[in-house]
Amino acid sequence: MRRLLLTLPFLTFLAASTCLASPQYEPRKPPPEVPARWNRSGSALCPDDYDYVARIRRCVARAVTTGAVPAQRNRRGSAVCPEAYDYFARYKACIPR
């Protein structure tokens, strides 16, 4: 009986610690790019909230391209973006950070 009384608090502590240490559920973010599907006439079909980018032949999430501005070019031909924007050559645009 004494042994049972000693192991019960230990088992309770062990169960509580594993519940607290288990990974928390986080909703999965959609991927920024997905392959395009094609219909019979040859047009690209993208999922909702995705736009087709012909340069890379993929569907890109609107969240990625929202607020994108075209890059300006300096005399040497390098891309110059406004502050708080990064240039992504894959999209040929300045994307907000």
Secondary structure per residue as TSV (DSSP state, phi and psi in degrees):
chain	resnum	aa	ss	phi	psi
A	1	M	-	360.0	-41.9
A	2	R	H	-64.0	-38.5
A	3	R	H	-63.9	-38.9
A	4	L	H	-64.9	-40.4
A	5	L	H	-66.4	-30.0
A	6	L	H	-80.0	-34.2
A	7	T	H	-81.5	-25.1
A	8	L	H	-62.4	-47.9
A	9	P	H	-64.0	-35.0
A	10	F	H	-64.7	-44.4
A	11	L	H	-64.6	-37.1
A	12	T	H	-64.2	-44.2
A	13	F	H	-63.0	-41.8
A	14	L	H	-64.3	-42.2
A	15	A	H	-66.6	-40.7
A	16	A	H	-67.0	-39.6
A	17	S	H	-69.2	-34.8
A	18	T	H	-71.0	-33.2
A	19	C	H	-67.3	-39.2
A	20	L	H	-74.0	-29.5
A	21	A	H	-87.7	-8.1
A	22	S	S	-70.3	148.3
A	23	P	-	-64.8	140.7
A	24	Q	-	-81.7	148.3
A	25	Y	-	-74.6	127.6
A	26	E	-	-122.5	133.0
A	27	P	-	-64.5	140.8
A	28	R	-	-75.2	136.9
A	29	K	-	-84.5	142.9
A	30	P	-	-69.1	149.4
A	31	P	-	-67.1	148.3
A	32	P	S	-68.7	-25.9
A	33	E	E	-135.7	142.1
A	34	V	E	-136.1	152.8
A	35	P	E	-67.7	144.6
A	36	A	-	-78.8	148.9
A	37	R	E	-103.7	159.9
A	38	W	E	-125.0	142.6
A	39	N	-	-92.7	-177.8
A	40	R	T	-66.1	-28.5
A	41	S	T	-85.8	-1.0
A	42	G	S	93.5	10.8
A	43	S	-	-88.1	146.1
A	44	A	E	-74.7	139.4
A	45	L	E	-118.0	121.1
A	46	C	-	-113.5	154.3
A	47	P	-	-64.8	168.9
A	48	D	T	-58.3	144.9
A	49	D	T	65.9	23.7
A	50	Y	E	-125.9	145.4
A	51	D	E	-117.7	145.5
A	52	Y	E	-83.7	129.7
A	53	V	E	-111.9	110.2
A	54	A	T	-65.8	-31.8
A	55	R	T	-59.7	-39.1
A	56	I	T	-107.1	-2.0
A	57	R	T	54.6	44.2
A	58	R	E	-141.1	162.2
A	59	C	E	-92.0	127.3
A	60	V	E	-113.8	137.1
A	61	A	E	-62.2	139.1
A	62	R	H	-63.5	-27.3
A	63	A	H	-62.3	-30.0
A	64	V	H	-74.6	-42.4
A	65	T	H	-93.2	-4.3
A	66	T	T	-65.9	128.6
A	67	G	T	82.7	5.9
A	68	A	-	-70.6	142.1
A	69	V	B	-126.7	149.1
A	70	P	-	-67.6	145.0
A	71	A	-	-77.1	143.4
A	72	Q	E	-85.7	157.6
A	73	R	E	-116.9	138.8
A	74	N	-	-88.8	-175.4
A	75	R	T	-61.9	-29.3
A	76	R	T	-86.0	-6.0
A	77	G	-	93.5	4.6
A	78	S	-	-78.5	149.6
A	79	A	E	-75.4	136.2
A	80	V	E	-124.3	123.2
A	81	C	-	-110.3	156.0
A	82	P	-	-65.1	168.1
A	83	E	T	-61.3	148.9
A	84	A	T	69.1	18.3
A	85	Y	E	-125.6	146.9
A	86	D	E	-119.2	143.4
A	87	Y	E	-87.2	131.6
A	88	F	E	-118.5	109.7
A	89	A	T	-63.3	-29.7
A	90	R	T	-59.6	-36.6
A	91	Y	T	-101.8	-7.5
A	92	K	T	52.9	46.8
A	93	A	E	-153.1	161.4
A	94	C	E	-94.2	122.5
A	95	I	E	-108.9	135.5
A	96	P	E	-62.4	147.4
A	97	R	-	-69.1	360.0
